[in-house]
Amino acid sequence: MSVREETERSVWRRLLVAHPLASAIILLCALTLAALLAQGLQYGDTEKFGKILLMATIGGTVAFLATAVGTLPAFLLHRIPQQVEDIMLGFSAGMMLSATAFSLLLPGLRAGVDMTGNTWVGSLIVVFGMFLGVFLMQGLEHIMPHRHEITGVFGKGSTRFNRVWLFVFAITLHNLPEGMAIGVGFSRGDVSVGLPLTIAIALQDIPEGLAVAIALRGVGMNALKAVMIGSLTGAMELLGALLGVGLTGGFALSYPIGLGVAGGAMLFVVSHEVIPETHRNGHQTLATIGLIAGFALMMILDTMLG
């Protein structure tokens, strides 16, 4: 066994035995299954629930596959210019912001007002969900080892991993709220909400997949392994989509709350991770142009598909 293979195995071994991270993953899976069960019992109509679950699964899978597609150029490329990467990430941030506003928070506000008959109460319900989403991501930030270039490393056991693996974990972490958004979008069987979200998230997953694969190639990993691991970071999209479906079960107001949770989590990721990442290399103007382009494209798609 080569030194590199042993190093890669030790990375995964440390990941699996790190108690806080393993506990977080197990807990997340358990919550997903419990939420799905509650959702199925809530509907009572197993056929309708099956269709909603199928749509969310397809949406999460599309986002997963988009991440995998984004990694494919790593078979030919060892690196990409930093300004190109910043533009792509800025574009991703713009699409996430637009999707949050037009496909999550605005539908959530409409649903909250319609259900309560009061604009203040309906709005506060969505705001409550937003803060729940922020607290969820903040909690995961303290549990899962990862790295931000500007502010440093976070999470239990972060010193056990090198900077590239911490970057991979960071991308994996922020794929969760994207998947949740897809699941919540489809949770009422409303394609006009879920479809634009799926398209937006899938499009912005492509440059993220490429960024992960290129980072892994940059530390000497062969192309096949870099592409496989980069693709697997998108698996969190599918898990998040299932969790998003479960978030809206139990009582009527869980739908606007769930939209708020997904929106708050997305806003947290964009502000806390993506935008600072695009502004750390002196390419703020290019990154901002990318952000505006992504925002505009998603706004057009949401208008056309919604």
KOLBA-299100 format. One record per residue (C-alpha): x, y, z; residue number from 1. Coordinates in nm, 4 decimals, m for minus. Layout:
<pt xx="X" yy="Y" zz="Z" resi="NUM"/>
...
END
This chain:
<pt xx="0.0000" yy="0.0000" zz="0.0000" resi="1"/>
<pt xx="0.1374" yy="0.3400" zz="m0.1019" resi="2"/>
<pt xx="0.1895" yy="0.6246" zz="0.1448" resi="3"/>
<pt xx="m0.0790" yy="0.8260" zz="m0.0348" resi="4"/>
<pt xx="m0.3350" yy="0.5434" zz="m0.0120" resi="5"/>
<pt xx="m0.2574" yy="0.5017" zz="0.3554" resi="6"/>
<pt xx="m0.2991" yy="0.8772" zz="0.4084" resi="7"/>
<pt xx="m0.6370" yy="0.8770" zz="0.2324" resi="8"/>
<pt xx="m0.7517" yy="0.5787" zz="0.4376" resi="9"/>
<pt xx="m0.6419" yy="0.7466" zz="0.7582" resi="10"/>
<pt xx="m0.8459" yy="1.0539" zz="0.6646" resi="11"/>
<pt xx="m1.1616" yy="0.8464" zz="0.6323" resi="12"/>
<pt xx="m1.0763" yy="0.6481" zz="0.9461" resi="13"/>
<pt xx="m1.0403" yy="0.9693" zz="1.1465" resi="14"/>
<pt xx="m1.3667" yy="1.0954" zz="0.9991" resi="15"/>
<pt xx="m1.5565" yy="0.7815" zz="1.0965" resi="16"/>
<pt xx="m1.4208" yy="0.7644" zz="1.4508" resi="17"/>
<pt xx="m1.4604" yy="1.1344" zz="1.5288" resi="18"/>
<pt xx="m1.7395" yy="1.1053" zz="1.7810" resi="19"/>
<pt xx="m1.9156" yy="1.4416" zz="1.7351" resi="20"/>
<pt xx="m1.9353" yy="1.4122" zz="1.3584" resi="21"/>
<pt xx="m2.0480" yy="1.0509" zz="1.3623" resi="22"/>
<pt xx="m2.3126" yy="1.1336" zz="1.6202" resi="23"/>
<pt xx="m2.4359" yy="1.4268" zz="1.4100" resi="24"/>
<pt xx="m2.4720" yy="1.2117" zz="1.0982" resi="25"/>
<pt xx="m2.6532" yy="0.9341" zz="1.2857" resi="26"/>
<pt xx="m2.8848" yy="1.1852" zz="1.4511" resi="27"/>
<pt xx="m2.9580" yy="1.3541" zz="1.1186" resi="28"/>
<pt xx="m3.0467" yy="1.0236" zz="0.9541" resi="29"/>
<pt xx="m3.2692" yy="0.9273" zz="1.2482" resi="30"/>
<pt xx="m3.4491" yy="1.2608" zz="1.2354" resi="31"/>
<pt xx="m3.5014" yy="1.2204" zz="0.8624" resi="32"/>
<pt xx="m3.6607" yy="0.8792" zz="0.9033" resi="33"/>
<pt xx="m3.8767" yy="0.9978" zz="1.1926" resi="34"/>
<pt xx="m3.9875" yy="1.3051" zz="1.0002" resi="35"/>
<pt xx="m4.0769" yy="1.0962" zz="0.6963" resi="36"/>
<pt xx="m4.2838" yy="0.8628" zz="0.9117" resi="37"/>
<pt xx="m4.4646" yy="1.1561" zz="1.0715" resi="38"/>
<pt xx="m4.5285" yy="1.3070" zz="0.7312" resi="39"/>
<pt xx="m4.6729" yy="0.9830" zz="0.5968" resi="40"/>
<pt xx="m4.9044" yy="0.9481" zz="0.8956" resi="41"/>
<pt xx="m5.0081" yy="1.3126" zz="0.8634" resi="42"/>
<pt xx="m5.1173" yy="1.2763" zz="0.5051" resi="43"/>
<pt xx="m5.3026" yy="0.9516" zz="0.5581" resi="44"/>
<pt xx="m5.3255" yy="0.9406" zz="0.1800" resi="45"/>
<pt xx="m5.0302" yy="0.7158" zz="0.1049" resi="46"/>
<pt xx="m5.0657" yy="0.7692" zz="m0.2686" resi="47"/>
<pt xx="m5.0340" yy="1.1468" zz="m0.2346" resi="48"/>
<pt xx="m4.7459" yy="1.1127" zz="0.0085" resi="49"/>
<pt xx="m4.5744" yy="0.8720" zz="m0.2280" resi="50"/>
<pt xx="m4.5967" yy="1.1224" zz="m0.5134" resi="51"/>
<pt xx="m4.4572" yy="1.4030" zz="m0.2961" resi="52"/>
<pt xx="m4.1759" yy="1.1823" zz="m0.1728" resi="53"/>
<pt xx="m4.0977" yy="1.0789" zz="m0.5306" resi="54"/>
<pt xx="m4.0819" yy="1.4421" zz="m0.6478" resi="55"/>
<pt xx="m3.8520" yy="1.5381" zz="m0.3584" resi="56"/>
<pt xx="m3.6319" yy="1.2346" zz="m0.4247" resi="57"/>
<pt xx="m3.6057" yy="1.3201" zz="m0.7930" resi="58"/>
<pt xx="m3.5251" yy="1.6821" zz="m0.7075" resi="59"/>
<pt xx="m3.2556" yy="1.5820" zz="m0.4591" resi="60"/>
<pt xx="m3.1136" yy="1.3316" zz="m0.7064" resi="61"/>
<pt xx="m3.0986" yy="1.5939" zz="m0.9823" resi="62"/>
<pt xx="m2.8983" yy="1.8222" zz="m0.7514" resi="63"/>
<pt xx="m2.6752" yy="1.5275" zz="m0.6563" resi="64"/>
<pt xx="m2.6125" yy="1.4470" zz="m1.0240" resi="65"/>
<pt xx="m2.5449" yy="1.8142" zz="m1.1043" resi="66"/>
<pt xx="m2.2685" yy="1.8097" zz="m0.8438" resi="67"/>
<pt xx="m2.1288" yy="1.4958" zz="m1.0063" resi="68"/>
<pt xx="m2.1427" yy="1.6556" zz="m1.3523" resi="69"/>
<pt xx="m1.9554" yy="1.9557" zz="m1.2179" resi="70"/>
<pt xx="m1.6657" yy="1.7347" zz="m1.1085" resi="71"/>
<pt xx="m1.6083" yy="1.5809" zz="m1.4541" resi="72"/>
<pt xx="m1.3737" yy="1.8523" zz="m1.5913" resi="73"/>
<pt xx="m1.1331" yy="1.7476" zz="m1.3149" resi="74"/>
<pt xx="m1.0420" yy="1.4500" zz="m1.5364" resi="75"/>
<pt xx="m0.8697" yy="1.7031" zz="m1.7639" resi="76"/>
<pt xx="m0.7916" yy="1.9987" zz="m1.5370" resi="77"/>
<pt xx="m0.5582" yy="2.0246" zz="m1.2395" resi="78"/>
<pt xx="m0.6591" yy="2.3793" zz="m1.1571" resi="79"/>
<pt xx="m0.8743" yy="2.6690" zz="m1.2754" resi="80"/>
<pt xx="m0.7910" yy="3.0421" zz="m1.2605" resi="81"/>
<pt xx="m0.8890" yy="3.1910" zz="m0.9269" resi="82"/>
<pt xx="m1.0912" yy="3.4699" zz="m1.0851" resi="83"/>
<pt xx="m1.2960" yy="3.2131" zz="m1.2794" resi="84"/>
<pt xx="m1.3645" yy="3.0205" zz="m0.9593" resi="85"/>
<pt xx="m1.4727" yy="3.3398" zz="m0.7810" resi="86"/>
<pt xx="m1.7083" yy="3.4310" zz="m1.0655" resi="87"/>
<pt xx="m1.8631" yy="3.0844" zz="m1.0576" resi="88"/>
<pt xx="m1.9092" yy="3.0925" zz="m0.6810" resi="89"/>
<pt xx="m2.0530" yy="3.4444" zz="m0.7063" resi="90"/>
<pt xx="m2.2988" yy="3.3153" zz="m0.9655" resi="91"/>
<pt xx="m2.3932" yy="3.0346" zz="m0.7250" resi="92"/>
<pt xx="m2.4464" yy="3.2840" zz="m0.4434" resi="93"/>
<pt xx="m2.6734" yy="3.4963" zz="m0.6642" resi="94"/>
<pt xx="m2.8878" yy="3.1974" zz="m0.7592" resi="95"/>
<pt xx="m2.9145" yy="3.0910" zz="m0.3950" resi="96"/>
<pt xx="m3.0183" yy="3.4400" zz="m0.2862" resi="97"/>
<pt xx="m3.2777" yy="3.4683" zz="m0.5620" resi="98"/>
<pt xx="m3.4144" yy="3.1199" zz="m0.4935" resi="99"/>
<pt xx="m3.4374" yy="3.2026" zz="m0.1233" resi="100"/>
<pt xx="m3.6328" yy="3.5212" zz="m0.1896" resi="101"/>
<pt xx="m3.8642" yy="3.4181" zz="m0.4727" resi="102"/>
<pt xx="m3.9062" yy="3.0418" zz="m0.4206" resi="103"/>
<pt xx="m3.8912" yy="3.0100" zz="m0.0416" resi="104"/>
<pt xx="m3.9647" yy="3.3244" zz="0.1573" resi="105"/>
<pt xx="m4.2296" yy="3.4849" zz="m0.0661" resi="106"/>
<pt xx="m4.4321" yy="3.1588" zz="m0.0990" resi="107"/>
<pt xx="m4.3872" yy="3.1125" zz="0.2757" resi="108"/>
<pt xx="m4.5236" yy="3.4597" zz="0.3465" resi="109"/>
<pt xx="m4.8220" yy="3.4004" zz="0.1186" resi="110"/>
<pt xx="m4.8949" yy="3.0668" zz="0.2835" resi="111"/>
<pt xx="m4.8545" yy="3.2096" zz="0.6342" resi="112"/>
<pt xx="m5.0880" yy="3.5019" zz="0.5671" resi="113"/>
<pt xx="m5.3461" yy="3.2795" zz="0.3958" resi="114"/>
<pt xx="m5.3466" yy="3.0305" zz="0.6844" resi="115"/>
<pt xx="m5.3629" yy="3.2856" zz="0.9656" resi="116"/>
<pt xx="m5.5579" yy="3.5648" zz="0.7941" resi="117"/>
<pt xx="m5.3184" yy="3.8157" zz="0.9484" resi="118"/>
<pt xx="m5.0173" yy="3.9715" zz="0.7758" resi="119"/>
<pt xx="m4.8216" yy="4.0268" zz="1.0973" resi="120"/>
<pt xx="m4.8745" yy="3.6766" zz="1.2324" resi="121"/>
<pt xx="m4.8129" yy="3.5170" zz="0.8941" resi="122"/>
<pt xx="m4.4872" yy="3.7095" zz="0.8548" resi="123"/>
<pt xx="m4.3679" yy="3.6288" zz="1.2068" resi="124"/>
<pt xx="m4.4277" yy="3.2582" zz="1.1467" resi="125"/>
<pt xx="m4.1900" yy="3.2668" zz="0.8489" resi="126"/>
<pt xx="m3.9359" yy="3.4737" zz="1.0447" resi="127"/>
<pt xx="m3.9534" yy="3.2161" zz="1.3242" resi="128"/>
<pt xx="m3.8718" yy="2.9466" zz="1.0697" resi="129"/>
<pt xx="m3.5834" yy="3.1537" zz="0.9339" resi="130"/>
<pt xx="m3.4201" yy="3.1746" zz="1.2750" resi="131"/>
<pt xx="m3.4690" yy="2.8019" zz="1.3250" resi="132"/>
<pt xx="m3.2788" yy="2.7474" zz="0.9999" resi="133"/>
<pt xx="m2.9999" yy="2.9769" zz="1.1132" resi="134"/>
<pt xx="m2.9732" yy="2.7997" zz="1.4496" resi="135"/>
<pt xx="m2.9651" yy="2.4616" zz="1.2710" resi="136"/>
<pt xx="m2.6732" yy="2.5669" zz="1.0515" resi="137"/>
<pt xx="m2.4940" yy="2.7361" zz="1.3399" resi="138"/>
<pt xx="m2.5242" yy="2.4158" zz="1.5420" resi="139"/>
<pt xx="m2.3844" yy="2.2066" zz="1.2572" resi="140"/>
<pt xx="m2.1029" yy="2.4617" zz="1.2196" resi="141"/>
<pt xx="m1.9889" yy="2.3822" zz="1.5719" resi="142"/>
<pt xx="m2.0151" yy="2.0059" zz="1.5210" resi="143"/>
<pt xx="m1.8793" yy="1.9305" zz="1.1752" resi="144"/>
<pt xx="m1.5101" yy="1.9933" zz="1.1090" resi="145"/>
<pt xx="m1.4594" yy="2.2404" zz="0.8216" resi="146"/>
<pt xx="m1.2587" yy="2.5461" zz="0.7246" resi="147"/>
<pt xx="m1.3242" yy="2.9029" zz="0.6088" resi="148"/>
<pt xx="m1.0241" yy="3.0658" zz="0.4446" resi="149"/>
<pt xx="m1.0732" yy="3.3986" zz="0.6215" resi="150"/>
<pt xx="m1.1938" yy="3.3040" zz="0.9675" resi="151"/>
<pt xx="m1.0174" yy="2.9693" zz="1.0114" resi="152"/>
<pt xx="m1.1275" yy="2.6213" zz="1.1156" resi="153"/>
<pt xx="m1.4437" yy="2.5199" zz="1.2984" resi="154"/>
<pt xx="m1.5974" yy="2.2066" zz="1.4459" resi="155"/>
<pt xx="m1.4874" yy="1.9324" zz="1.6796" resi="156"/>
<pt xx="m1.1723" yy="1.7511" zz="1.5730" resi="157"/>
<pt xx="m1.0823" yy="2.0033" zz="1.3007" resi="158"/>
<pt xx="m0.7101" yy="1.9706" zz="1.3765" resi="159"/>
<pt xx="m0.7216" yy="1.6075" zz="1.2630" resi="160"/>
<pt xx="m0.7799" yy="1.7018" zz="0.8987" resi="161"/>
<pt xx="m0.5833" yy="1.9020" zz="0.6431" resi="162"/>
<pt xx="m0.7180" yy="2.2196" zz="0.4841" resi="163"/>
<pt xx="m0.8415" yy="2.0499" zz="0.1654" resi="164"/>
<pt xx="m1.0530" yy="1.7965" zz="0.3539" resi="165"/>
<pt xx="m1.1923" yy="2.0738" zz="0.5702" resi="166"/>
<pt xx="m1.2944" yy="2.2549" zz="0.2508" resi="167"/>
<pt xx="m1.4644" yy="1.9372" zz="0.1253" resi="168"/>
<pt xx="m1.6552" yy="1.9100" zz="0.4539" resi="169"/>
<pt xx="m1.7602" yy="2.2762" zz="0.4274" resi="170"/>
<pt xx="m1.9139" yy="2.2183" zz="0.0828" resi="171"/>
<pt xx="m2.0858" yy="1.9029" zz="0.2096" resi="172"/>
<pt xx="m2.2274" yy="2.0960" zz="0.5044" resi="173"/>
<pt xx="m2.3814" yy="2.3721" zz="0.2990" resi="174"/>
<pt xx="m2.5394" yy="2.1222" zz="0.0572" resi="175"/>
<pt xx="m2.7796" yy="2.0279" zz="0.3377" resi="176"/>
<pt xx="m2.9967" yy="2.3449" zz="0.3337" resi="177"/>
<pt xx="m3.0050" yy="2.3342" zz="m0.0457" resi="178"/>
<pt xx="m3.1528" yy="1.9846" zz="m0.0322" resi="179"/>
<pt xx="m3.3927" yy="2.0933" zz="0.2409" resi="180"/>
<pt xx="m3.5141" yy="2.3747" zz="0.0160" resi="181"/>
<pt xx="m3.5922" yy="2.1249" zz="m0.2602" resi="182"/>
<pt xx="m3.7820" yy="1.8966" zz="m0.0229" resi="183"/>
<pt xx="m3.9854" yy="2.1789" zz="0.1309" resi="184"/>
<pt xx="m4.0589" yy="2.3149" zz="m0.2161" resi="185"/>
<pt xx="m4.2190" yy="1.9879" zz="m0.3224" resi="186"/>
<pt xx="m4.3796" yy="1.9084" zz="0.0143" resi="187"/>
<pt xx="m4.7261" yy="2.0242" zz="m0.0917" resi="188"/>
<pt xx="m4.6987" yy="1.8732" zz="m0.4365" resi="189"/>
<pt xx="m4.6587" yy="2.2234" zz="m0.5829" resi="190"/>
<pt xx="m4.4327" yy="2.1932" zz="m0.8862" resi="191"/>
<pt xx="m4.4363" yy="2.5723" zz="m0.9355" resi="192"/>
<pt xx="m4.2391" yy="2.6043" zz="m0.6088" resi="193"/>
<pt xx="m4.0229" yy="2.2930" zz="m0.6218" resi="194"/>
<pt xx="m3.9183" yy="2.3000" zz="m0.9887" resi="195"/>
<pt xx="m3.7517" yy="2.6462" zz="m0.9963" resi="196"/>
<pt xx="m3.5721" yy="2.5629" zz="m0.6720" resi="197"/>
<pt xx="m3.4436" yy="2.2353" zz="m0.8120" resi="198"/>
<pt xx="m3.3191" yy="2.4001" zz="m1.1312" resi="199"/>
<pt xx="m3.1504" yy="2.6853" zz="m0.9432" resi="200"/>
<pt xx="m2.9799" yy="2.4586" zz="m0.6919" resi="201"/>
<pt xx="m2.8710" yy="2.2100" zz="m0.9585" resi="202"/>
<pt xx="m2.7157" yy="2.4871" zz="m1.1688" resi="203"/>
<pt xx="m2.5210" yy="2.6325" zz="m0.8794" resi="204"/>
<pt xx="m2.4078" yy="2.2845" zz="m0.7658" resi="205"/>
<pt xx="m2.2046" yy="2.2443" zz="m1.0855" resi="206"/>
<pt xx="m1.9283" yy="2.4953" zz="m0.9987" resi="207"/>
<pt xx="m1.9247" yy="2.3704" zz="m0.6394" resi="208"/>
<pt xx="m1.8605" yy="2.0142" zz="m0.7568" resi="209"/>
<pt xx="m1.5790" yy="2.1380" zz="m0.9791" resi="210"/>
<pt xx="m1.4238" yy="2.3398" zz="m0.6953" resi="211"/>
<pt xx="m1.4121" yy="2.0322" zz="m0.4684" resi="212"/>
<pt xx="m1.2665" yy="1.8035" zz="m0.7345" resi="213"/>
<pt xx="m1.0005" yy="2.0581" zz="m0.8377" resi="214"/>
<pt xx="m0.9026" yy="2.1114" zz="m0.4741" resi="215"/>
<pt xx="m0.8539" yy="1.7372" zz="m0.4285" resi="216"/>
<pt xx="m0.6515" yy="1.7098" zz="m0.7480" resi="217"/>
<pt xx="m0.4381" yy="1.9985" zz="m0.6274" resi="218"/>
<pt xx="m0.3117" yy="1.7911" zz="m0.3334" resi="219"/>
<pt xx="m0.2130" yy="1.5014" zz="m0.5571" resi="220"/>
<pt xx="m0.5246" yy="1.2845" zz="m0.5575" resi="221"/>
<pt xx="m0.5808" yy="1.1031" zz="m0.8854" resi="222"/>
<pt xx="m0.8623" yy="1.2202" zz="m1.1119" resi="223"/>
<pt xx="m1.0979" yy="0.9275" zz="m1.0521" resi="224"/>
<pt xx="m1.0886" yy="0.9535" zz="m0.6731" resi="225"/>
<pt xx="m1.1218" yy="1.3318" zz="m0.6847" resi="226"/>
<pt xx="m1.4295" yy="1.3050" zz="m0.9058" resi="227"/>
<pt xx="m1.5848" yy="1.0301" zz="m0.6920" resi="228"/>
<pt xx="m1.5368" yy="1.2155" zz="m0.3644" resi="229"/>
<pt xx="m1.6472" yy="1.5453" zz="m0.5173" resi="230"/>
<pt xx="m1.9615" yy="1.3747" zz="m0.6445" resi="231"/>
<pt xx="m2.0356" yy="1.2245" zz="m0.3044" resi="232"/>
<pt xx="m2.0493" yy="1.5691" zz="m0.1455" resi="233"/>
<pt xx="m2.3760" yy="1.6097" zz="m0.3379" resi="234"/>
<pt xx="m2.5329" yy="1.3154" zz="m0.1549" resi="235"/>
<pt xx="m2.6250" yy="1.5581" zz="0.1227" resi="236"/>
<pt xx="m2.8664" yy="1.7185" zz="m0.1275" resi="237"/>
<pt xx="m3.0755" yy="1.4019" zz="m0.1381" resi="238"/>
<pt xx="m3.0726" yy="1.3596" zz="0.2401" resi="239"/>
<pt xx="m3.1667" yy="1.7254" zz="0.2798" resi="240"/>
<pt xx="m3.4558" yy="1.6875" zz="0.0336" resi="241"/>
<pt xx="m3.6018" yy="1.4014" zz="0.2381" resi="242"/>
<pt xx="m3.5559" yy="1.6025" zz="0.5570" resi="243"/>
<pt xx="m3.7284" yy="1.8978" zz="0.3906" resi="244"/>
<pt xx="m4.0348" yy="1.6860" zz="0.3146" resi="245"/>
<pt xx="m4.0477" yy="1.5763" zz="0.6758" resi="246"/>
<pt xx="m4.0149" yy="1.9329" zz="0.8037" resi="247"/>
<pt xx="m4.3614" yy="2.0199" zz="0.6771" resi="248"/>
<pt xx="m4.5520" yy="1.7359" zz="0.8456" resi="249"/>
<pt xx="m4.7496" yy="1.7429" zz="1.1674" resi="250"/>
<pt xx="m4.9627" yy="2.0571" zz="1.1438" resi="251"/>
<pt xx="m5.0748" yy="2.3079" zz="0.8816" resi="252"/>
<pt xx="m4.8415" yy="2.5931" zz="0.9763" resi="253"/>
<pt xx="m4.5394" yy="2.3671" zz="0.9361" resi="254"/>
<pt xx="m4.5402" yy="2.4515" zz="0.5634" resi="255"/>
<pt xx="m4.4613" yy="2.8254" zz="0.5959" resi="256"/>
<pt xx="m4.2322" yy="2.7445" zz="0.8890" resi="257"/>
<pt xx="m4.0514" yy="2.4855" zz="0.6778" resi="258"/>
<pt xx="m4.0078" yy="2.7339" zz="0.3931" resi="259"/>
<pt xx="m3.8664" yy="2.9800" zz="0.6466" resi="260"/>
<pt xx="m3.6268" yy="2.7178" zz="0.7868" resi="261"/>
<pt xx="m3.4912" yy="2.6385" zz="0.4412" resi="262"/>
<pt xx="m3.4689" yy="3.0094" zz="0.3566" resi="263"/>
<pt xx="m3.2878" yy="3.0979" zz="0.6778" resi="264"/>
<pt xx="m3.0411" yy="2.8124" zz="0.6314" resi="265"/>
<pt xx="m2.9709" yy="2.9211" zz="0.2727" resi="266"/>
<pt xx="m2.9182" yy="3.2843" zz="0.3759" resi="267"/>
<pt xx="m2.6793" yy="3.1711" zz="0.6488" resi="268"/>
<pt xx="m2.4702" yy="2.9731" zz="0.4019" resi="269"/>
<pt xx="m2.4559" yy="3.2538" zz="0.1444" resi="270"/>
<pt xx="m2.3595" yy="3.5215" zz="0.3972" resi="271"/>
<pt xx="m2.1367" yy="3.3086" zz="0.6178" resi="272"/>
<pt xx="m1.9508" yy="3.1049" zz="0.3582" resi="273"/>
<pt xx="m2.0051" yy="3.1692" zz="m0.0118" resi="274"/>
<pt xx="m1.9771" yy="3.5487" zz="m0.0393" resi="275"/>
<pt xx="m1.6719" yy="3.5768" zz="0.1924" resi="276"/>
<pt xx="m1.5048" yy="3.3018" zz="m0.0122" resi="277"/>
<pt xx="m1.5528" yy="3.4994" zz="m0.3355" resi="278"/>
<pt xx="m1.4143" yy="3.8217" zz="m0.1854" resi="279"/>
<pt xx="m1.0922" yy="3.6949" zz="m0.0318" resi="280"/>
<pt xx="m0.8748" yy="3.7007" zz="m0.3461" resi="281"/>
<pt xx="m0.9228" yy="4.0570" zz="m0.4679" resi="282"/>
<pt xx="m1.1840" yy="3.9697" zz="m0.7317" resi="283"/>
<pt xx="m1.4782" yy="4.1358" zz="m0.5601" resi="284"/>
<pt xx="m1.6044" yy="4.3136" zz="m0.8722" resi="285"/>
<pt xx="m1.6030" yy="4.0002" zz="m1.0877" resi="286"/>
<pt xx="m1.7650" yy="3.7989" zz="m0.8085" resi="287"/>
<pt xx="m2.0348" yy="4.0647" zz="m0.7642" resi="288"/>
<pt xx="m2.1081" yy="4.0640" zz="m1.1379" resi="289"/>
<pt xx="m2.1405" yy="3.6850" zz="m1.1177" resi="290"/>
<pt xx="m2.3747" yy="3.7204" zz="m0.8203" resi="291"/>
<pt xx="m2.5993" yy="3.9674" zz="m1.0017" resi="292"/>
<pt xx="m2.6053" yy="3.7459" zz="m1.3120" resi="293"/>
<pt xx="m2.7034" yy="3.4434" zz="m1.1029" resi="294"/>
<pt xx="m2.9709" yy="3.6406" zz="m0.9192" resi="295"/>
<pt xx="m3.1176" yy="3.7703" zz="m1.2464" resi="296"/>
<pt xx="m3.1192" yy="3.4277" zz="m1.4129" resi="297"/>
<pt xx="m3.2970" yy="3.2686" zz="m1.1177" resi="298"/>
<pt xx="m3.5477" yy="3.5526" zz="m1.1055" resi="299"/>
<pt xx="m3.6298" yy="3.4949" zz="m1.4732" resi="300"/>
<pt xx="m3.6544" yy="3.1170" zz="m1.4261" resi="301"/>
<pt xx="m3.8808" yy="3.1567" zz="m1.1257" resi="302"/>
<pt xx="m4.1094" yy="3.3914" zz="m1.3234" resi="303"/>
<pt xx="m4.1206" yy="3.1568" zz="m1.6223" resi="304"/>
<pt xx="m4.1642" yy="2.8319" zz="m1.4276" resi="305"/>
<pt xx="m4.3680" yy="2.9628" zz="m1.1330" resi="306"/>
END
